[in-house]
Amino acid sequence: MFKSDRFMRTSLHIIFVLIILFLLTQIPSILAPLKAAFSLIFFPIAMSLFLYYLFRPTIRKLHDWHIKRPWSILMLYAAAVGVFAGFAIWVWPILRSQFLNFSDNLPQLAQNFSTQLQLLMLKVQEQEIWGTRINDIDVGIDIPQQLSGYLENVLNSISNSLTSALSTVAWIFLVVSTVPMILYFMLKDDRKGYAFLLKAAPMKIRPTFRDMAKDIDSALSGFIVGRVLLAACVGVFDLIGFLIVGVPYPLLLVLFIILTDMIPYIGVYLGAIPVVIVGFIDSPTSVIWIIVVIVLGQMLRNNLLSPMIYGSALDIHPLTTVFLLLSGGAIGGFIAILIIIPSYMVVKIVAVHLYRYYRSSKLTRPDLH
């Protein structure tokens, strides 16, 4: 009787919450301001949290050297300003030039891709399979035309995205301007927030909450710091390789590779696609060397860097990652793709600890039958 009553109460609570959420979605006057507030708050907090985990090891190390935390943060900010100044002086002009050149040449790139593809297909059609020329085999579709159409659609989408991104630069600067202040207090208070939440938790669930918070903190810290270090190292290796091979727009393409490399498992393939396409347009034979550079970079990453940084692989099945990324892309685009893996890690840890708490409380509960 006790078990069925408890189950009914829990079920009713869940149903009531779902009904309330559904009713809220049916009232635009309430939902629209909430969406606007969430979109305005989410990105500064998410970016601050990302930078918090990235900078926290340095701040704690300086604190261990008896440097007061506010001074440590100011020193880190000064170093960050120096890095950004160097980026603006030496890197940004090159990146801006490649970006503008790439966006201006998108139509010509699509046309060159079609030309190179037709030349390649002509060479392939002259080959023979079991004595029959490939050109004599009717497959029912014009492969070069199909691929050229796909590429043109992709390039048009990229062009529209670039235009949209440039139109929202003012909003981005407005949002990002709040990040240093939020990050300062995150780094300054550090463990105080955890202690406050632990104290606010009910006494009977404090051990579970403490273990859960530690696991979430460890998972997010390892994921963010590890992905950034790996992406940066592989990006530097790829940049050197692309400069040697002579790939057009090397800095722009490597920046895209670094960004997509934050996505586990399939990020390397997403980042390689535009590099291979641009290399194929420039010279089909250079594709081989581009693939060699990318493969060597991944070998360096998987065999040397990953064991040193992670110590072990991510506790996420590759198939689960694919499903999560597809879901994230359908829900919120590229931003959702970037955050869905750490979000899944947090939800998984919370679910595991809640289940363990439920099991332990069930075992220790007296039998009322």
N, C-alpha and C positions, 0 to 999 in steps of 0.2 A: 504494500500500500504506500509506504513511504517513497519507494523508488518511483512509482507511477505518478504520485503527486508532484514530486520534484521535477520529473520529466515534463509534466503538463505545465507547470509554472514557467520553466525555461522556454518551452515552445511558445507559450502565450506572450512572453516578453519579446521573443524574436519576431513573432507575427505583428505585435503592436509597433515595434520599431520600424519594420518594413512598411506597414500601412502609413505611418507618419511620414517616412521618407517619400513614399509614392505621392501622398497628398501635397507635400511641399513641391514636388516636381510639376504639379498641375497648377501652381500659382506663380505665373511669370513675375509678378510684382515683388515676390519674395525671393525667387530663385535667381533672377538677373543680378540684383545687388550682391548676393552671396557669391555668384560666379565671378563677378568683377573683383570683389574683395579677395577671393581665393587666388585668382590669377595674378593680382598685384602683390600678394604676400608670398605666394608659393615660391616664385623664382628667386627672390633675394634670400629666403631662408634656405632653400635647397643649395644655392651656390655658396652661402656662408657655411653650411654644414659640410659641403664638399671640401672647401678650403680649410675648415677647422680640422678635419681628419688629416689633411695634407700637411698642415703646419704644426699640428700638436706635438709630434715627436721632437721637433726642433725646440719648441717653447719649453717642453718638459726637460730637455737636456740642458738648456740654458738655466732653467730654474734649479736643476741639480748642481750647477756650478755657482750657486748662491747669487745669481742675478735675479733681481726682483721681477716678478711677472710683467708688470706694466712696462718696465724698461726692455724686457725681452721682446715684448710685442712691438714696441716702437722700433727696436733694432731690426726686427723681421720686416716691418713695414718699410723701413729705410732701404733695406736690401731689395725688397720687391720693387720699390720705386726706381732703384738703380737698374734692375733687370728690365723693367718696362721702358725706361729711358733708352737703354741700349737697343732694345727691340725696335723702338720708334725711330732711332737714328739709323741703324744698319739693316734691320730685317724688313721693317714695314714698307719702305720704298720699293724693295724688290718684290715683296708679296703683293703690294697694290698694283704694280706694273703688270705682274703675271695675271692677277685677277681681272684687270680691265682688258688686257690683251685676250684672255680666254673668253670673256663674255662678248667681246666684239667679234671674235672669230668663230662663234658657235655655228652660224649657218655654213661658213666655209668648211669647218671641221666635218659637218654632216655630209657635205658634198664630197669631200676628200675620202671619207670613210666609204661612201658608196662606190667611188672610183676604185679604191684599193680592193674592195671586196669583189667587184666585178673582175678585176685582173686576176685575183686569186682563184675565183671560180673558173675562169677560162683555163688556167693552168691545171686545175683539178679535173676539169672535164676532158682534158686531153689524155688523162691517165686511163688505164685499162684494168678491169676486174674480170678475171677468168676469160680474157680474150675479147671482152666487150667494152667499148669506150663508154666512160661515164656519161659523156654528152648524149649518147644514144638512149640512156635510161630516162624515161619520163616519170618524174616524181609528182607532177601535177601542180607544183608551186614554183614561183620565182624566188629562190632563196635570197639572192642579193637584194631584190626589191623589198622582201619582207623584213630582212634585218635592217636595211636602210630606213624603212618606215619606223621600226621600233626605235632605232637610235635617234631619229628626228624627233619623235615624241618625247624621248628622255631628255634630249637637249633643250627642247622647248620648255619642258617642265623645270629643268635646271635654271633656264633663263628667267622664267616667271618667279621662281623661288628667290633668285638673286635680287630681282627687282623688288619683291615683297620685303626681303630682308633689309635692303637699303632704305626702304620707306619707313621701317620701324627702328632705325638707329637711334632716334631721339628718345623713344620709349625705353630702349635697352639701356641707354646711358642714365636715364632717370631711375631705372630699377637698380642698376649696378652701383649707382652712387650711394645707396644705402648699405651695400654689402660690407664695406670696411668697418662701419660702426657696429653692425650686428656681429661681425666676426671678432671685433675687439672684445666685446663682452663675453662671447663664447669662450675665447682663449683665456680671458682674465679670470672668469669664474670657474671654468673647467669642471672640476669634480663637485663644485657646490650645487650645481643643478641636479646631479645624480643623488647627492646626499639629501637634497630637499624632496625629490620625488620618493626616495626610499622612506623618508620619515613620514611622508603623507600617505603612504600605502598602509592598509590595515595590517595589524600585527601578524595575523595568521598567514598572510600571503607574502610577508616580507622576504623570507628565504627564497621563495620562488621568483619574486620580482627581482631580487638582487642577482640571482644566477642568470635570469633572462636578460637583464640589462647588461651584464658583463658579456654574455654571448653575443648580443646584438652589437655592442661596442667593438668587440674583437672582430666580428665578421665584417662590419662596415669599414673599420680601420684597415684591415688586411686587404679587402677588396679595392678600396679607393687608392691607397698608397701603392699597392702592388700593380694595379692596372696602369697608373700614371707612370711609374718607373719603367715598366715593361714597354709601354707605348713610346716613351721618350727615347729609350735605348734603341728600339727597333726603328723608330723614325730617323734617328741620326744615321744608323747603318744604311737604311734605304736611301736617304738623301745623298750620301756619299756614292752609293752604287748608281743612282740615277744620274748624278753629275758625270760619272765615268762613262756610262752608257750613252749619255746625251739625250735624255728624255726631255721633251718640252715641258714647261711649267713645273719644274721639279719641286720647288718649295710649296707651291699651292697643292700639288698632288700629295706630298708627304704630310702636309697639315691635315688633309682629308683622311689619310691613312691613320694618323695618330688619333684623330677623333673617332673613327670607326673601330680602332683597336681597343677602345674601352668596352666594346661589346664582346663577351666571351665567345669562343669557338668560331662563329661565322663572321666576326668583324674583319678578320684578315681577308676573307674573300670579297666582302663588300668594298673594302679599301682598294683591292687589287683591280677591280673591274674598270674604273676610269683610267687607271694607269695603263692597263693593257690596251684599252681602246685608243687612247692618245698615242701610245707607242705604235700601234698598228697603223694609224693614220699617217704618222710621220715616216715609218719604215717597217713593213711587215717582218723583216728579219730581226729588228730590234726587240720584238716581242719575246723571242727566246731568251735574250739577255735580261730583259725585265723580269721574266719568270724566274730566272736563275737568281737574280738579286733578291726577289721576294722569298723564294724558297730558302736561300741561305740565311736571310734574316729570321725566318721562322724556326730554322734549325738552331740558330744561336739562342733564340728565345726559349724554345722548348727544352733544349738539352743543357743549357748553361744558366740562363737568367732566371727562368721560372723556379727551378729547385732552390736557387739562392734566395730569391725574394719571397716566394710563397711557402716553400718547404713541402707543400703537398698541393694536389689539385683542388679546384673548387668542388665543393660537395653538391654539385648540380649536374644531373645527367644531360648530355648534349641534346637529346631529343626534347627534354623539358625546356631547355634554353630556346630551341627553335620555336616551340609552341608559344612561349612567353613573348619572344620578339615579334612573332606574327600578331599576337593579341595586342601588344603595345603599339605596333605600327597602325593597326586598325583603329585603336582607341584615340591615340594622341599624337601620331606622327613620330618624327625622329626624336623629339625630346622624351616621349614616353618610352621609346626603345632604349634610350640611355639609362633611364631610371628604373625600368621594370625589373632588372635583375637584382639590384640591391633591395628593392621593395619586396620582391619575392623572398629574398633571404631573411628579411625582418619578419615577414608574415609566417614563414616556416618555423623560425625560432620561437615566435610567440605561440604558435599552435602546438609545437612539441612540448613546451614548458606547461602550457595550460592542460594538455592531455596528461602529462606526468602528475601535475597537481591534482587533477580529477581522480586519477588512478590511486594516488597515495591517500587522498581523503576518503575515497571509497573503501580502501582496505582498513583504514583506522576507524571508520564510522561504526558505532555499535549496531548490532543486528536488532531491529525493532520488531521482527516478526514474532 
